[in-house]
Amino acid sequence: MSTASRTSCRFTALISLVFFICASLPAALAVPTTTPALAPTAEQAKTTKEIIRKLTYMHYAGKPVDDAISSQFFDNYLNRLDGAKTFFLASDIAEFEPKRLLLDDELKRGDLSTGYAIYNRYQQRVLARISAIQEQLPTLIDSLDLNRKESLLLDRSEQPWPQDAAAADDLWRKLLKSRIVSLQLAGKSDPEIVKLLSKRYQNQFNRVQQSNAEDAFQAYINSLTELYDPHTNYLSPRSSENFNINMRLSLQGIGAVLQQEDEYTKVVRLVPAGPAFKQGELQPSDRIVGVAQGDEELVDVIGMRLDEVVDLIRGPKDSIVHLEVIPVTAKTDDERKLIKIRRDTVKLEEQSAQRKMLNIMHQGNMHKLGVIDLPTFYRNFAVRDINHPDFRSTSYDVMKHVTALQAEGAEGIIIDLRDNGGGSLDEANALTSLFIEAGATVQIRHSNGKVDRAGKNYRSNYFDMPVVVLINRLSASASEIFAGAMQDYKRALIIGSPSFGKGTVQSINDLTQGQLKITESKFYRVSGESTQHRGVVPDILFPSLYDSEKVGESSLEHALPWDTIAAMNLRKYYNLEQAIPTLAQQHQQRVAHDPDFIFMKDRHELADQAKKITHIPLNIADRKALDEEEKNKLLAIENKRRKAKGLSLITDLDELKEEDSKEQAEKTAANEPSNAIDENDPLLNEAGQILLDAMPYYQPQQVAKRPAYAPSM
């Protein structure tokens, strides 16, 4: 099982299923008779056969729907429903096992009976368990011995399903105990705990009871489609609407794209210059577990439908929303963080390219470097005329910025693509065209093997000044195409951490019922290397702020692999390959004593230590000691950084939030643009140092046939 799958199961074990925990429930769980069994429809049968045909003949991977897929499908469906193995019993799995190699044949006939039988059994188990817990919750909490020495296994992905109800009861007792310990350490009283958990149980109970045939069909079919790759999905009519809600949400509300993952609402990405992005605390892969309007009480949203959570998060401009999240950095699902965000709209000018001159001291001399921050690849398609006052595009704005920076005496340019999730492919091509004389930017290989190429087909003027491109784990799609092309042409040094690694192209296909989003093509660089899975690997590596096991294409189950096709003949502009070992050595010598880089290294080491934790204590004193130990470690490395920089030390991590709030207030009072480039950014400044180190290597191997770009303004 992959790391992503193990991580997903670990999370599910701690939170998603902790709602249904009990200390000592009856061995025989009665099945509620008020919830009728779900059954497939004729439209779903027809849709299934359409999906099977499209997967077989249209998907890039070209995998047949056969016995091998059927076996994987069987396991994946059970994992989707009960990944932590706490609802189903071993007897349930044994009953369904004979169907393992028959599911492919059933699907080709449009037969969904096995999928619905498994789904109905799952619903029955969940409803029975929740009903029992709701009746006994106060008694169960009173009966727990929080001083007993025992622990809870975090990752149950490799564990068997419970042999019987008694074995499941003991597991759930531990899960409930873990939740109670966390809530007590958070200062909750027993009555408050009962109230909170009762709400969660009721949310889950309502969600299960409201499930319909379309929910069952979507869960079943997507357990198949995601075996082809994680971006191939069946979208039910309601899911298609949710997909559109997500896209609209990215431009209003808090500026975050969300998706459903198990019982959680997960942050997929933040919109550059959006409210959440500017606030700075919410991160991709954080999971939202509570939402509050202004000063109102938090509404627990675990188990809620995505559209219901979206409705809670959205709201009028300038209103306040509080989000309770499980941070992506959390060791366990017990950890919580409260984030306050002021709702707003995202203005086009705040997503556009920004420039700044960076004055930087290097080897005793002051130098001027231009910085262009590029949050996204955009183009105003409503205005085609480049001379129109409302015309905006990435390449056009960057052209103006570079021209201006040249006029101000910039010796080189840093193009900052950190957190740039992509956008217009045409603009990625156009941006590359500003820095090369001619040539392709990207190759696109389709499922039929045909390869198309896009880029600059004619020779023309271009900017010839030294360039470095700064990327990170959230640089994706169009960002990877641009960075990859600049690296392959040896036109720029790429600096930072490996990019996201999404190198696939999807299309939306209408079905009898709903739509199928299917991967049909794959991006390749001019070198022939794919951007898929591996991403763009920088020439000079910086510490990553994101865990690659939780963020990025490689963290996704069944992601298509990295591979290569034929390389193109291309011009190499500078002999940068020769420079890299020397530049890397100079970089390491410089940052070895840099407080900010040391701090980032220390944080990584703490995160690696946390990954090694396999059990958490259920004794309240031991859990408190574990939490305090983690906080003390974080406080120590923060004060280590502050001492090295001559800053005042802090006694509590909450003081950092106060400092951030004060700094944000000062920026607002000074009317500083929300997307202003931070001159004190240690990664940006080190990128500048590397660019200056590399200046002697930016000597062309061949003379350009045309002069540098000199556009008219």
C-alpha positions as CSV (number, residue, x, y, z in Angstrom):
1,M,0.0,0.0,0.0
2,S,1.3,3.5,-0.9
3,T,2.2,6.1,1.6
4,A,-0.8,8.2,0.6
5,S,-3.1,5.3,1.3
6,R,-1.5,4.6,4.7
7,T,-1.7,8.3,5.6
8,S,-5.4,8.4,4.5
9,C,-6.2,5.4,6.7
10,R,-4.3,6.8,9.6
11,F,-6.3,10.0,9.4
12,T,-9.5,8.1,9.1
13,A,-8.7,6.0,12.1
14,L,-8.2,9.0,14.3
15,I,-11.1,11.2,13.4
16,S,-13.5,10.0,10.8
17,L,-14.4,6.9,12.7
18,V,-13.8,8.2,16.2
19,F,-17.3,9.5,16.0
20,F,-18.7,6.0,16.2
21,I,-16.6,4.8,19.2
22,C,-18.1,3.1,22.2
23,A,-16.7,1.4,25.3
24,S,-19.0,-1.6,25.6
25,L,-21.7,-2.0,23.0
26,P,-24.0,-5.0,22.5
27,A,-22.3,-7.8,20.5
28,A,-25.2,-7.9,18.2
29,L,-25.9,-4.5,16.5
30,A,-29.4,-4.3,15.3
31,V,-29.9,-3.0,11.8
32,P,-32.3,0.0,11.7
33,T,-35.5,-1.0,9.8
34,T,-36.5,2.6,8.9
35,T,-33.8,3.0,6.3
36,P,-34.7,1.0,3.1
37,A,-32.0,-0.7,1.1
38,L,-30.7,1.4,-1.9
39,A,-31.0,-0.1,-5.4
40,P,-29.5,0.9,-8.8
41,T,-31.5,2.6,-11.5
42,A,-31.7,1.8,-15.2
43,E,-30.0,5.1,-16.0
44,Q,-27.0,4.1,-13.8
45,A,-26.7,0.8,-15.6
46,K,-26.5,2.5,-18.9
47,T,-24.1,5.1,-17.6
48,T,-21.9,2.4,-16.2
49,K,-21.5,0.8,-19.6
50,E,-20.7,4.2,-21.1
51,I,-18.0,4.7,-18.5
52,I,-16.4,1.3,-19.1
53,R,-16.2,2.1,-22.9
54,K,-14.6,5.5,-22.3
55,L,-12.1,4.2,-19.8
56,T,-11.1,1.4,-22.2
57,Y,-10.7,3.5,-25.3
58,M,-10.1,7.1,-24.2
59,H,-8.0,7.0,-21.0
60,Y,-4.3,7.8,-21.5
61,A,-3.2,4.7,-19.6
62,G,-5.0,2.3,-22.0
63,K,-5.7,-0.3,-19.3
64,P,-8.4,-2.9,-20.0
65,V,-11.2,-3.6,-17.5
66,D,-10.2,-7.1,-16.7
67,D,-9.8,-9.5,-13.7
68,A,-6.7,-7.6,-12.5
69,I,-8.6,-4.4,-12.4
70,S,-11.6,-6.2,-10.8
71,S,-9.4,-7.4,-7.9
72,Q,-8.0,-3.9,-7.3
73,F,-11.5,-2.4,-7.6
74,F,-12.8,-4.8,-4.9
75,D,-10.1,-3.8,-2.4
76,N,-10.3,-0.1,-3.3
77,Y,-14.1,0.0,-2.8
78,L,-13.9,-1.6,0.6
79,N,-11.1,0.8,1.5
80,R,-13.1,3.8,0.3
81,L,-16.0,2.8,2.6
82,D,-14.1,1.6,5.6
83,G,-10.4,2.4,5.2
84,A,-9.6,2.1,8.9
85,K,-11.3,-1.3,9.1
86,T,-13.7,-0.6,12.0
87,F,-17.2,-0.9,10.5
88,F,-17.1,-4.1,8.5
89,L,-16.4,-7.4,10.3
90,A,-14.2,-10.2,8.9
91,S,-17.4,-12.1,8.2
92,D,-18.7,-9.4,5.9
93,I,-15.5,-9.4,3.9
94,A,-15.6,-13.2,3.6
95,E,-19.1,-13.0,2.3
96,F,-18.2,-10.6,-0.5
97,E,-14.8,-12.2,-1.4
98,P,-16.2,-14.6,-4.1
99,K,-17.1,-11.5,-6.1
100,R,-13.5,-10.3,-6.3
101,L,-12.8,-11.3,-9.9
102,L,-16.4,-10.9,-11.2
103,L,-16.9,-7.2,-10.8
104,D,-15.4,-6.4,-14.2
105,D,-17.9,-8.7,-16.0
106,E,-20.8,-7.2,-14.0
107,L,-19.9,-3.7,-14.9
108,K,-19.6,-4.4,-18.6
109,R,-23.2,-5.7,-18.3
110,G,-24.3,-2.6,-16.3
111,D,-24.9,-4.9,-13.3
112,L,-24.4,-2.9,-10.1
113,S,-25.9,-5.4,-7.6
114,T,-22.6,-6.3,-5.8
115,G,-21.7,-2.6,-5.3
116,Y,-25.1,-1.8,-3.8
117,A,-25.0,-4.9,-1.6
118,I,-21.7,-3.9,-0.1
119,Y,-22.8,-0.3,0.3
120,N,-26.1,-1.2,2.0
121,R,-24.2,-3.5,4.4
122,Y,-21.8,-0.6,5.2
123,Q,-24.8,1.7,5.9
124,Q,-26.4,-0.8,8.2
125,R,-23.2,-1.2,10.2
126,V,-22.7,2.5,10.6
127,L,-26.3,3.3,11.6
128,A,-26.5,0.5,14.1
129,R,-23.3,1.6,15.8
130,I,-24.2,5.3,15.9
131,S,-27.6,4.5,17.3
132,A,-26.1,2.4,20.1
133,I,-23.5,5.1,20.9
134,Q,-26.1,7.9,21.1
135,E,-28.1,6.0,23.6
136,Q,-25.1,5.3,25.9
137,L,-22.7,8.2,25.4
138,P,-22.7,9.9,28.9
139,T,-22.4,6.4,30.5
140,L,-19.6,5.4,28.1
141,I,-17.6,8.6,28.9
142,D,-18.0,8.1,32.6
143,S,-16.8,4.5,32.3
144,L,-13.5,5.4,30.6
145,D,-10.3,5.1,32.7
146,L,-8.2,7.9,31.5
147,N,-5.3,6.9,33.8
148,R,-5.0,3.4,32.4
149,K,-1.7,2.8,30.5
150,E,-2.5,1.9,26.9
151,S,-2.0,3.3,23.4
152,L,-3.7,3.5,20.1
153,L,-2.2,2.4,16.8
154,L,-2.3,5.3,14.3
155,D,-2.1,3.4,11.0
156,R,-4.6,0.5,10.7
157,S,-4.2,0.1,6.9
158,E,-2.3,-3.2,7.3
159,Q,-4.5,-4.5,10.1
160,P,-7.3,-7.1,9.6
161,W,-10.9,-6.3,9.9
162,P,-12.2,-7.2,13.4
163,Q,-13.1,-10.8,13.8
164,D,-16.3,-10.0,15.6
165,A,-18.3,-7.2,17.3
166,A,-16.4,-7.7,20.5
167,A,-13.1,-7.0,18.8
168,A,-14.5,-4.0,17.1
169,D,-15.9,-2.7,20.5
170,D,-12.5,-2.7,22.1
171,L,-11.0,-0.9,19.2
172,W,-13.7,1.8,19.3
173,R,-13.3,2.1,23.0
174,K,-9.7,3.2,22.4
175,L,-10.7,5.6,19.7
176,L,-13.3,7.2,21.9
177,K,-10.8,7.4,24.7
178,S,-8.3,9.2,22.4
179,R,-10.9,11.8,21.5
180,I,-11.9,12.3,25.1
181,V,-8.3,12.8,26.2
182,S,-7.8,15.4,23.5
183,L,-10.9,17.3,24.4
184,Q,-10.1,17.3,28.1
185,L,-6.6,18.6,27.4
186,A,-8.3,21.3,25.3
187,G,-10.2,22.4,28.4
188,K,-13.6,20.9,27.6
189,S,-15.7,19.7,30.5
190,D,-17.6,16.3,30.4
191,P,-21.0,18.0,29.6
192,E,-19.3,19.9,26.7
193,I,-17.7,16.8,25.4
194,V,-21.0,14.9,25.4
195,K,-22.7,17.8,23.6
196,L,-19.9,18.1,21.0
197,L,-19.7,14.3,20.3
198,S,-23.5,14.0,20.2
199,K,-23.6,16.7,17.5
200,R,-21.0,14.8,15.5
201,Y,-22.9,11.5,15.8
202,Q,-26.1,13.2,14.8
203,N,-24.4,14.8,11.7
204,Q,-23.0,11.4,10.7
205,F,-26.3,9.7,11.3
206,N,-28.2,12.3,9.3
207,R,-25.6,12.1,6.5
208,V,-25.9,8.3,6.3
209,Q,-29.7,8.3,6.4
210,Q,-29.7,10.9,3.6
211,S,-27.5,8.9,1.3
212,N,-29.3,7.9,-1.8
213,A,-28.7,5.7,-4.9
214,E,-26.6,8.4,-6.5
215,D,-24.3,8.5,-3.5
216,A,-23.8,4.7,-3.7
217,F,-23.3,4.8,-7.4
218,Q,-20.7,7.6,-7.3
219,A,-18.8,5.8,-4.5
220,Y,-18.8,2.6,-6.4
221,I,-17.8,3.9,-9.8
222,N,-15.1,6.3,-8.5
223,S,-13.5,3.4,-6.7
224,L,-13.0,2.1,-10.3
225,T,-12.1,5.3,-12.1
226,E,-9.4,6.4,-9.6
227,L,-7.5,3.1,-10.3
228,Y,-6.7,4.7,-13.7
229,D,-5.5,7.9,-12.1
230,P,-6.6,10.3,-9.4
231,H,-7.9,12.9,-11.8
232,T,-10.4,10.6,-13.6
233,N,-13.7,10.8,-11.8
234,Y,-17.4,10.3,-12.3
235,L,-19.3,13.5,-11.5
236,S,-22.9,12.9,-10.6
237,P,-25.3,15.7,-11.4
238,R,-25.0,17.0,-7.9
239,S,-21.2,16.6,-7.9
240,S,-21.0,18.6,-11.1
241,E,-22.8,21.4,-9.4
242,N,-20.4,21.1,-6.4
243,F,-17.5,21.3,-8.8
244,N,-18.8,24.5,-10.2
245,I,-19.4,25.8,-6.7
246,N,-15.7,25.1,-5.9
247,M,-14.6,27.0,-9.0
248,R,-16.7,30.0,-8.0
249,L,-15.5,29.8,-4.4
250,S,-12.0,30.3,-5.7
251,L,-12.9,33.8,-6.6
252,Q,-15.0,34.8,-3.6
253,G,-15.6,34.0,0.0
254,I,-12.2,32.9,1.4
255,G,-10.5,32.1,-1.9
256,A,-10.0,28.3,-1.4
257,V,-10.8,25.3,-3.6
258,L,-12.2,22.5,-1.5
259,Q,-13.0,18.8,-2.0
260,Q,-14.5,16.0,0.0
261,E,-12.1,13.4,1.4
262,D,-13.7,10.7,3.5
263,E,-15.6,12.5,6.2
264,Y,-13.6,15.8,5.8
265,T,-13.6,18.9,3.7
266,K,-10.0,19.2,2.5
267,V,-8.3,22.3,1.1
268,V,-7.0,21.5,-2.4
269,R,-5.4,24.9,-3.0
270,L,-5.5,28.6,-2.2
271,V,-6.2,31.2,-4.8
272,P,-3.3,33.7,-5.1
273,A,-4.2,37.0,-3.5
274,G,-7.4,35.5,-2.0
275,P,-8.4,36.2,1.6
276,A,-7.1,32.9,2.9
277,F,-3.8,33.2,0.9
278,K,-3.3,36.7,2.3
279,Q,-4.2,35.7,5.8
280,G,-1.4,33.1,5.6
281,E,-2.5,30.4,8.1
282,L,-4.7,28.1,6.0
283,Q,-2.6,25.6,4.0
284,P,-3.3,23.1,1.2
285,S,-4.2,19.7,2.6
286,D,-5.5,21.2,5.8
287,R,-8.9,19.6,6.7
288,I,-11.7,21.8,7.9
289,V,-13.6,20.3,10.9
290,G,-15.5,23.4,12.2
291,V,-17.0,26.6,10.8
292,A,-18.3,29.6,12.8
293,Q,-19.8,32.9,11.6
294,G,-18.2,35.8,13.4
295,D,-18.4,35.3,17.2
296,E,-21.0,32.5,16.9
297,E,-20.4,28.9,18.1
298,L,-18.4,26.6,15.9
299,V,-20.5,24.2,13.8
300,D,-18.8,20.8,13.6
301,V,-18.7,19.9,9.9
302,I,-17.1,16.5,10.0
303,G,-19.4,14.2,8.0
304,M,-21.3,17.0,6.3
305,R,-21.7,17.1,2.6
306,L,-19.3,19.4,0.6
307,D,-22.1,21.7,-0.6
308,E,-23.3,22.2,3.0
309,V,-19.8,23.1,4.2
310,V,-19.3,25.5,1.3
311,D,-22.5,27.2,2.2
312,L,-21.2,27.8,5.7
313,I,-17.9,29.1,4.6
314,R,-19.2,31.5,1.9
315,G,-20.7,34.8,3.0
316,P,-20.9,38.5,2.5
317,K,-17.8,40.5,1.7
318,D,-16.0,41.8,4.9
319,S,-17.8,39.4,7.2
320,I,-15.7,37.1,9.4
321,V,-15.5,33.3,9.3
322,H,-13.6,31.1,11.8
323,L,-12.3,27.8,10.5
324,E,-11.2,25.0,12.8
325,V,-8.8,22.8,10.9
326,I,-6.6,19.8,11.3
327,P,-3.3,21.2,10.0
328,V,-1.4,19.3,7.3
329,T,1.5,19.3,9.7
330,A,-0.5,17.5,12.5
331,K,1.0,14.4,14.0
332,T,-2.5,13.0,14.7
333,D,-6.0,14.0,13.9
334,D,-6.4,15.3,17.5
335,E,-4.5,18.5,16.7
336,R,-6.6,21.5,16.0
337,K,-6.0,25.1,14.8
338,L,-8.5,28.0,14.8
339,I,-8.1,30.4,11.8
340,K,-9.9,33.8,11.4
341,I,-10.5,35.0,7.9
342,R,-12.2,38.1,6.6
343,R,-14.2,37.2,3.5
344,D,-13.5,39.2,0.3
345,T,-13.3,39.0,-3.4
346,V,-10.2,38.4,-5.4
347,K,-9.3,41.4,-7.6
348,L,-7.6,40.8,-11.0
349,E,-4.9,43.3,-10.2
350,E,-4.0,41.3,-7.1
351,Q,-3.5,38.1,-9.1
352,S,-1.4,39.8,-11.8
353,A,2.4,39.9,-12.0
354,Q,4.2,42.4,-9.7
355,R,7.7,43.7,-9.9
356,K,10.2,45.1,-7.4
357,M,13.9,46.0,-7.5
358,L,15.9,44.0,-4.9
359,N,19.0,45.7,-3.6
360,I,21.3,43.0,-2.4
361,M,24.8,43.0,-1.0
362,H,27.1,40.3,-2.6
363,Q,30.7,39.9,-1.9
364,G,31.0,43.4,-0.5
365,N,29.2,45.1,-3.4
366,M,25.6,46.3,-3.8
367,H,23.7,44.9,-6.7
368,K,20.3,45.4,-8.2
369,L,18.1,42.5,-9.2
370,G,14.6,42.6,-10.6
371,V,12.0,40.4,-9.0
372,I,8.8,39.4,-10.8
373,D,6.2,37.7,-8.6
374,L,3.7,35.7,-10.7
375,P,0.8,34.2,-8.7
376,T,-1.0,32.6,-11.7
377,F,-1.0,32.4,-15.5
378,Y,-3.9,34.6,-16.5
379,R,-5.3,36.2,-19.6
380,N,-8.3,38.4,-20.1
381,F,-10.0,36.4,-22.9
382,A,-12.9,38.8,-23.1
383,V,-10.5,41.4,-24.5
384,R,-8.5,40.2,-27.5
385,D,-7.0,43.5,-28.6
386,I,-3.6,44.0,-26.9
387,N,-4.0,47.8,-27.3
388,H,-7.3,47.8,-25.4
389,P,-6.8,49.5,-21.9
390,D,-8.4,46.5,-20.2
391,F,-6.2,43.9,-21.9
392,R,-4.2,41.9,-19.3
393,S,-2.1,38.7,-19.7
394,T,0.8,37.2,-17.9
395,S,3.2,37.5,-20.8
396,Y,2.2,41.1,-21.6
397,D,2.6,42.2,-18.0
398,V,5.9,40.4,-17.6
399,M,7.2,42.0,-20.8
400,K,6.4,45.5,-19.4
401,H,7.9,44.7,-16.0
402,V,11.2,43.3,-17.4
403,T,11.5,46.3,-19.7
404,A,11.0,48.6,-16.8
405,L,13.5,46.8,-14.6
406,Q,16.1,46.8,-17.3
407,A,15.6,50.6,-17.6
408,E,16.1,50.9,-13.8
409,G,19.5,49.0,-14.0
410,A,18.6,45.4,-13.0
411,E,21.5,43.1,-13.6
412,G,19.3,40.0,-13.7
413,I,15.7,38.8,-13.1
414,I,14.2,36.5,-10.5
415,I,10.8,35.0,-11.6
416,D,9.0,33.8,-8.5
417,L,6.5,31.0,-9.3
418,R,6.1,29.8,-5.7
419,D,2.5,28.8,-5.0
420,N,1.6,29.4,-8.6
421,G,-0.9,26.6,-9.4
422,G,-0.9,27.2,-13.1
423,G,-3.6,28.6,-15.4
424,S,-3.5,29.3,-19.1
425,L,-1.2,27.0,-21.1
426,D,-1.1,29.6,-23.9
427,E,0.4,32.1,-21.4
428,A,3.0,29.5,-20.3
429,N,4.1,29.3,-23.9
430,A,4.0,33.0,-24.4
431,L,6.0,33.7,-21.3
432,T,8.7,31.3,-22.4
433,S,8.8,33.0,-25.8
434,L,9.9,36.2,-24.1
435,F,13.2,34.6,-23.1
436,I,14.1,32.3,-26.1
437,E,14.6,33.2,-29.7
438,A,12.5,30.3,-31.0
439,G,11.4,26.8,-30.1
440,A,8.8,24.6,-28.6
441,T,7.8,25.0,-24.9
442,V,5.9,21.7,-24.3
443,Q,5.0,18.4,-26.0
444,I,1.5,16.9,-25.5
445,R,1.2,13.2,-26.0
446,H,-2.4,11.9,-26.5
447,S,-3.8,8.5,-25.7
448,N,-3.5,7.5,-29.3
449,G,0.2,8.2,-29.2
450,K,0.1,11.3,-31.3
451,V,2.4,14.1,-30.0
452,D,1.6,17.8,-30.5
453,R,4.0,20.6,-29.8
454,A,3.4,24.2,-28.7
455,G,5.7,27.1,-28.4
456,K,7.4,29.9,-30.4
457,N,7.4,28.9,-34.1
458,Y,9.3,31.9,-35.4
459,R,12.5,33.7,-34.6
460,S,12.2,37.1,-32.9
461,N,13.7,39.4,-30.3
462,Y,13.9,38.1,-26.8
463,F,15.1,39.2,-23.3
464,D,18.7,37.9,-23.0
465,M,19.5,39.0,-19.4
466,P,20.3,36.4,-16.7
467,V,17.3,34.7,-15.1
468,V,16.5,32.4,-12.2
469,V,13.1,30.8,-11.6
470,L,12.0,30.2,-8.0
471,I,9.5,27.3,-7.5
472,N,8.1,25.2,-4.7
473,R,5.8,22.2,-4.1
474,L,2.7,24.2,-5.0
475,S,4.1,25.4,-8.4
476,A,2.0,23.3,-10.8
477,S,0.8,22.8,-14.3
478,A,1.6,25.9,-16.4
479,S,4.3,26.8,-13.9
480,E,6.0,23.5,-14.4
481,I,5.8,23.8,-18.2
482,F,7.5,27.2,-18.1
483,A,10.1,26.2,-15.5
484,G,10.8,23.0,-17.3
485,A,11.3,24.7,-20.7
486,M,13.6,27.4,-19.1
487,Q,15.6,24.6,-17.5
488,D,15.8,22.5,-20.7
489,Y,17.0,25.4,-22.8
490,K,19.6,26.2,-20.1
491,R,18.1,29.6,-20.3
492,A,17.6,29.9,-16.5
493,L,18.6,28.2,-13.3
494,I,15.7,26.7,-11.4
495,I,15.8,27.1,-7.7
496,G,13.6,25.9,-4.8
497,S,11.9,22.6,-4.0
498,P,10.5,20.1,-6.5
499,S,7.2,21.2,-8.0
500,F,3.8,19.6,-7.7
501,G,4.1,17.1,-10.6
502,K,0.7,17.4,-12.3
503,G,1.5,16.7,-15.9
504,T,-1.9,15.3,-17.2
505,V,-4.7,16.9,-19.2
506,Q,-8.4,16.1,-18.5
507,S,-11.5,16.5,-20.6
508,I,-15.2,16.5,-19.4
509,N,-17.5,14.1,-21.2
510,D,-21.3,14.0,-20.9
511,L,-23.0,10.7,-20.0
512,T,-26.5,9.5,-19.8
513,Q,-26.4,10.6,-16.2
514,G,-23.7,13.0,-14.9
515,Q,-20.2,13.5,-16.5
516,L,-16.9,11.7,-16.7
517,K,-13.7,13.7,-16.1
518,I,-11.1,11.6,-17.9
519,T,-7.3,11.9,-18.4
520,E,-6.6,11.9,-22.1
521,S,-3.2,13.5,-22.5
522,K,0.1,14.0,-20.8
523,F,2.6,16.9,-20.8
524,Y,6.2,16.4,-21.7
525,R,9.1,18.8,-21.7
526,V,11.2,19.5,-24.8
527,S,13.8,17.3,-23.2
528,G,11.3,14.4,-23.5
529,E,10.8,14.2,-19.7
530,S,7.3,14.2,-18.2
531,T,6.4,16.8,-15.6
532,Q,4.0,14.1,-14.2
533,H,4.6,12.7,-10.7
534,R,8.2,13.9,-10.4
535,G,7.6,17.5,-11.2
536,V,10.4,19.9,-12.1
537,V,13.5,19.2,-9.9
538,P,15.4,22.4,-9.2
539,D,19.1,22.8,-10.1
540,I,19.7,24.2,-6.6
541,L,17.5,22.7,-3.9
542,F,15.9,24.7,-1.0
543,P,14.2,23.1,2.0
544,S,10.5,22.4,1.2
545,L,7.8,24.0,3.4
546,Y,5.4,21.2,2.4
547,D,5.5,17.5,3.1
548,S,5.7,15.7,-0.2
549,E,3.9,12.7,1.3
550,K,0.8,14.9,1.8
551,V,1.1,17.5,-0.9
552,G,1.8,16.9,-4.6
553,E,0.9,14.5,-7.3
554,S,3.2,11.8,-5.9
555,S,1.1,11.8,-2.7
556,L,-2.0,10.7,-4.6
557,E,-2.9,7.1,-4.9
558,H,-2.7,5.6,-8.5
559,A,-1.0,8.7,-9.9
560,L,0.3,8.1,-13.4
561,P,4.1,7.6,-13.4
562,W,6.9,9.7,-14.7
563,D,8.3,8.7,-18.0
564,T,9.9,10.0,-21.2
565,I,9.3,10.4,-24.9
566,A,11.7,11.4,-27.6
567,A,13.6,14.6,-26.9
568,M,13.6,17.5,-29.3
569,N,16.7,19.2,-30.9
570,L,17.0,22.5,-29.0
571,R,19.4,25.3,-28.5
572,K,21.2,25.5,-25.2
573,Y,21.7,29.1,-24.2
574,Y,24.2,28.9,-21.4
575,N,26.6,26.4,-20.0
576,L,24.7,26.2,-16.7
577,E,25.2,22.5,-16.1
578,Q,28.9,23.2,-15.5
579,A,28.0,25.9,-13.0
580,I,25.6,23.8,-10.8
581,P,28.1,21.9,-8.6
582,T,30.0,25.1,-7.8
583,L,26.8,27.1,-7.2
584,A,25.4,24.4,-5.0
585,Q,28.6,24.4,-2.9
586,Q,28.5,28.2,-2.5
587,H,24.9,28.0,-1.5
588,Q,25.5,25.4,1.1
589,Q,28.4,27.3,2.6
590,R,26.2,30.5,2.8
591,V,23.1,28.9,4.4
592,A,25.0,26.8,6.8
593,H,25.0,29.8,9.2
594,D,21.8,31.4,8.0
595,P,19.2,31.4,10.9
596,D,16.2,31.1,8.7
597,F,17.6,28.1,6.7
598,I,18.7,26.4,9.9
599,F,15.1,27.0,11.3
600,M,13.6,25.3,8.2
601,K,16.0,22.4,8.5
602,D,15.1,22.0,12.2
603,R,11.3,22.0,11.3
604,H,11.9,19.3,8.8
605,E,13.7,17.2,11.4
606,L,10.8,17.6,13.8
607,A,8.4,16.5,11.1
608,D,10.4,13.5,10.3
609,Q,10.4,12.5,14.0
610,A,6.7,12.9,14.1
611,K,6.3,10.5,11.2
612,K,8.0,7.8,13.2
613,I,5.3,7.8,15.9
614,T,3.2,4.7,15.4
615,H,1.2,4.8,18.6
616,I,-0.2,7.6,20.8
617,P,-0.8,7.2,24.5
618,L,-4.4,7.1,25.9
619,N,-3.3,7.9,29.4
620,I,-4.1,11.6,29.9
621,A,-0.9,12.4,31.7
622,D,1.2,10.7,29.0
623,R,-0.7,12.5,26.2
624,K,-0.3,15.8,27.9
625,A,3.4,15.2,28.2
626,L,3.6,14.3,24.5
627,D,1.8,17.5,23.5
628,E,4.0,19.6,25.8
629,E,7.1,18.0,24.4
630,E,6.1,18.9,20.9
631,K,5.3,22.5,21.8
632,N,8.6,22.9,23.7
633,K,10.6,21.6,20.7
634,L,8.8,24.1,18.4
635,L,9.4,26.9,20.9
636,A,13.1,26.0,21.2
637,I,13.8,26.1,17.5
638,E,11.9,29.4,17.1
639,N,13.9,31.0,19.9
640,K,17.1,29.6,18.4
641,R,16.2,31.4,15.2
642,R,15.3,34.6,17.0
643,K,18.4,34.6,19.1
644,A,20.6,34.2,16.0
645,K,18.8,37.2,14.4
646,G,19.0,39.4,17.5
647,L,15.2,39.3,18.1
648,S,13.5,39.1,21.5
649,L,12.8,35.6,22.7
650,I,9.2,34.4,23.3
651,T,7.8,32.2,26.1
652,D,4.7,30.9,24.2
653,L,4.0,30.1,20.6
654,D,0.8,32.1,20.7
655,E,3.0,35.2,20.8
656,L,3.8,34.5,17.1
657,K,0.2,35.0,16.2
658,E,0.1,38.3,18.0
659,E,3.2,39.4,16.1
660,D,1.7,38.4,12.8
661,S,-1.5,40.2,13.5
662,K,0.4,43.3,14.5
663,E,2.5,43.2,11.3
664,Q,-0.6,42.7,9.2
665,A,-2.3,45.7,10.9
666,E,0.8,47.8,10.2
667,K,0.7,46.9,6.5
668,T,-2.9,47.8,6.3
669,A,-2.4,51.1,8.0
670,A,0.5,51.9,5.7
671,N,-1.8,51.0,2.7
672,E,0.8,48.5,1.6
673,P,-0.5,46.3,-1.3
674,S,-1.5,42.8,-0.2
675,N,0.6,41.3,-2.9
676,A,3.7,43.3,-2.3
677,I,7.0,41.4,-2.6
678,D,8.6,40.8,0.7
679,E,12.2,42.0,0.7
680,N,12.9,40.1,3.9
681,D,12.0,36.7,2.4
682,P,15.0,34.5,3.1
683,L,14.4,32.2,0.1
684,L,14.0,35.1,-2.3
685,N,17.2,36.7,-1.0
686,E,19.2,33.5,-1.3
687,A,17.9,33.1,-4.9
688,G,19.4,36.5,-5.5
689,Q,22.7,35.5,-4.1
690,I,22.7,32.4,-6.3
691,L,21.9,34.5,-9.4
692,L,24.8,36.8,-8.6
693,D,27.1,33.8,-8.0
694,A,26.0,32.5,-11.5
695,M,26.6,35.7,-13.4
696,P,30.0,34.5,-14.9
697,Y,28.3,31.5,-16.3
698,Y,25.6,33.4,-18.2
699,Q,27.8,33.5,-21.3
700,P,26.1,32.4,-24.5
701,Q,27.5,29.3,-26.3
702,Q,26.4,30.9,-29.5
703,V,25.6,34.4,-30.5
704,A,21.9,35.2,-30.8
705,K,20.9,36.2,-34.3
706,R,18.7,39.0,-33.1
707,P,19.2,41.6,-30.4
708,A,17.6,41.5,-27.0
709,Y,13.9,42.3,-26.6
710,A,13.2,46.1,-27.0
711,P,9.4,46.4,-27.1
712,S,7.8,49.7,-27.6
713,M,5.9,51.0,-24.6
